[in-house]
Amino acid sequence: MNPLTPGGSPSGAGAGTTGTGGGSGSGTPESGAATAVATEPRATGPLLSARGLRVAFPGRRGAPAARAVDGVNLEIGAGEIVALVGESGCGKTTLARSLLGLVPPTSGSVAFAGAPLSYTSRALKAYRRRAQLVLQDPSGSLNPRHTVYDAVAEGLRIHGYDGDERAAVGEALSRAGLRPPERFFLRYPHELSGGQRQRVVIAGALVLQPELIVADEPVASLDASVRGEILALLLRLRDELGLSALVVTHDLGLAWNIADRVAVMYLGRIVETGTVESVLTAPQHPYTRALLSVLPESEGTPVVLTGEPPDPARIPSGCRFHARCQVLASGEAAAVADRCRGEDLPVLGGGGTRDVACHWVTDGATAL
């Protein structure tokens, strides 16, 4: 798998799984789960959008608040897969949880299908029929005392589903690649492989027929031989069901194999965004360049960033990356050094356009 070469395929994809990138599918669920949940009208604009989103956590003993998400605009269209990438601690998971209503924003707004997200219990319950979370660790996501059937049926029971529960659970497991589903109904998580457990978690999300899945590091805990199978499964679900997805990851190779667009996040803010091909084959922001440079397939000398990211409670003025920026340190950005250290950058738009938050780039030092 080469994240810098078009046409790369998921590493370790199994022979029995298929998945293609590109346009969205609009297929309808097969019989059995077709009536699992009444669907809402589809949005004509972005399915999910965030505007000026900020999430701050109070500091201890009067310390400044930690600005985990510090001004983010983001859009996800119907049938689109967006990868949110960045190093640990940059705010990816907090942003994902805020988009699902699990963490109320300090300011800004989230809209789903054109309607602002309401934070009442009833509204959030209805929203979570349409937007589901897939967590990183399937072992921690599944109750060890619940069978596979109960784990997948839990969502149906919470939302008062009055149809054929057995058929809906079976259909969700089949969609997730566990066939025949009846063979897994009475198994417990410890009786499954890591890949099978992750498929059960995905089936639990699919059983409510959502329009959006937020997957937080969906293959980080899996063996390399299984990772490709799960990625191919997510692509197939997008093509067959028209699912949208936000995939949170630190793995740029994963983003290359699965995403239509990529948003690179650093210290609470998106610093570069665009199609996956444009960002990963022609990165503009020095941070994106540094992330790509350490991949085994990359040419040239790896860029090893010095120091740790700044404290989110004390974000520096100017470009928030300037203290670690290899371009600024080399003197190549001397013409804009004062701006880098003292002039804040605007929040990126968050749509499908190619955009970067960097004084060095926007002043014409590199080609757009």
Stockholm file with secondary structure:
# STOCKHOLM 1.0

chainA/1-368         MNPLTPGGSPSGAGAGTTGTGGGSGSGTPESGAATAVATEPRATGPLLSARGLRVAFPGRRGAPAARAVDGVNLEIGAGEIVALVGESGCGKTTLARSLLGLVPPTSGSVAFAGAPLSYTSRALKAYRRRAQLVLQDPSGSLNPRHTVYDAVAEGLRIHGYDGDERAAVGEALSRAGLRPPERFFLRYPHELSGGQRQRVVIAGALVLQPELIVADEPVASLDASVRGEILALLLRLRDELGLSALVVTHDLGLAWNIADRVAVMYLGRIVETGTVESVLTAPQHPYTRALLSVLPESEGTPVVLTGEPPDPARIPSGCRFHARCQVLASGEAAAVADRCRGEDLPVLGGGGTRDVACHWVTDGATAL
#=GR chainA/1-368 SS CCTTSTTCCCTTCCTTCCCCCSSCCCCCCCTTSTTSSCCCCCCSSCSEEEEEEEEEECCGGGCCCEEEEEEEEEEECTTCEEEEECCTTSSHHHHHHHHTTSSCCSEEEEEETTEECCCSHHHHHHHTTTEEEECSCHHHHSCTTSCHHHHHHHHHHHTTCCSCHHHHHHHHHHHTTCSSGGGTTTCCGGGSCHHHHHHHHHHHHHTTCCSEEEEESTTTTSCHHHHHHHHHHHHHHHHHHCCEEEEEESCHHHHHHHCSEEEEEETTEEEEEEEHHHHHHSCCSHHHHHHHHTSTTCCSCCCCCCSCCCCTTSCCSSCTTGGGCHHHHHTTTGGGHHHHHHCCCCCCCCSSSCEECCHHIIIIISCC
#=GC SS_cons         CCTTSTTCCCTTCCTTCCCCCSSCCCCCCCTTSTTSSCCCCCCSSCSEEEEEEEEEECCGGGCCCEEEEEEEEEEECTTCEEEEECCTTSSHHHHHHHHTTSSCCSEEEEEETTEECCCSHHHHHHHTTTEEEECSCHHHHSCTTSCHHHHHHHHHHHTTCCSCHHHHHHHHHHHTTCSSGGGTTTCCGGGSCHHHHHHHHHHHHHTTCCSEEEEESTTTTSCHHHHHHHHHHHHHHHHHHCCEEEEEESCHHHHHHHCSEEEEEETTEEEEEEEHHHHHHSCCSHHHHHHHHTSTTCCSCCCCCCSCCCCTTSCCSSCTTGGGCHHHHHTTTGGGHHHHHHCCCCCCCCSSSCEECCHHIIIIISCC
//
